[in-house]
């Protein structure tokens, strides 16, 4: 029903910036909240940010507040994650997901394939 494809990952030095994009297909995309999640090797997948369908409410994980900014354009079926002041511990595969307004992994119905972010020290 909803397909998500992430892009924009890559290698960046500590303190640098990256902008991740998630492109969605499916006519019901605008009905879903969209979240960003990340998972490092050997670690649990963790919540990064979520934005409601209407774009009014945005929530961020504590460790990214003040550094990451999420945006959404339902007309273009895209969501972005602007990441500034990147740290080596931000190194992860980043996933875009569609579901309800939630910080629980199980509340998201659709997931992209992920995009790799590597932050060098």
N, C-alpha and C positions, 0 to 999 in steps of 0.2 A: 504494500500500500504506500509506503514511504521508503525511498532509497536515498541514502546519504553518502556523499563522497567528500572527504577532507583533502585539503591541499595546503601548501605553504610551509611545511616543515623543512628543516634543514639544520645545518651546523652554524652556530653563532658563538661568539666569545661571551664570557660573563660580562654583564652590564649592557649587552646589546638588546636588540628588539627583533621580533618576528611577528608577522600577522598571519594567522591561520584562517582559512575559509572553509565553509561547509556548504556544499551545493546540494539541494534537495530536489527530488522529483516526486510527483504525486500531487493530486489536486487537493488533498486534505492536509498538506503540510502546515498551513496557517492555523489549523485547529490544535496543534500540539505546542507544548512547551519544548524548548530545545536546550539541551545541556552540553557542556564540555566536560569530559572526563580524561584522566590520564593514568597510565600504568607503566611503571618502571620494571625492568627484569627482576623477577623474584619477589615483587611487591604486589599488594592488592590494588585493584583499580580504585582510584579515588576521585571524588567529586571536585570539580574546579569551579564551574559557574553554571547558572541556568537562567533563562529568560522566558517569560510567559508568552503566550500566543499573541497577545495584544501589545507586547513590548513594554508594558508599564512597570512590571516588577522584575528586577534582576537581583540575584543573590550570588555571592562569591564565597569561596572557601577562604578561611582566615589567612592562609599562607600566600594568597595572591592579591589580597585587598591593597589597593593603591598602586599595583603594578600591572594588572590585567584589566582589560575593558572588553565587554561583550556587546556586540551590536547585532541587529536583525533587520532584514528587509524582506517582508513577506511577499511583496510584489515581484521581487527578483528570486525568491526562494533561496535566500542565502543567509547565513549567519557567520559572523567573524569573531575572532578572538585576537585582540591586539595585546601582545605580550611585551612589556618593557622591563628594564632592569632585571634581565634574566640571570638566574643563578644556576650553578652546576646541578643542584638538586631538582631543578625543573626538567632535567633530562628524562624524557618519557616518550611513549607513544601516546598521542593525543587523539581522542575519539569524540566525534559529534554524535549526539543521540537525541531522539524525539520521544516524548512521553508526557507525563504530567509534571506540574511544578513540584519537584522533589529532589532530595539529595540521596535517595536510595536507588541503587543500581537496578533493582528489580522493577522499579516503576517506569522504566524506559523500555519502550516496545521495539524501537528500531535503532540500529547502530551502524555507523560507517566502518570502513576498514582500518582507519587510523592513519596518522601521519607522524613520522619520527621527528622529534626535536632533540638535538644534542647541544648542550651548552658546555663549552670548554672552559677550564679554569686558567 
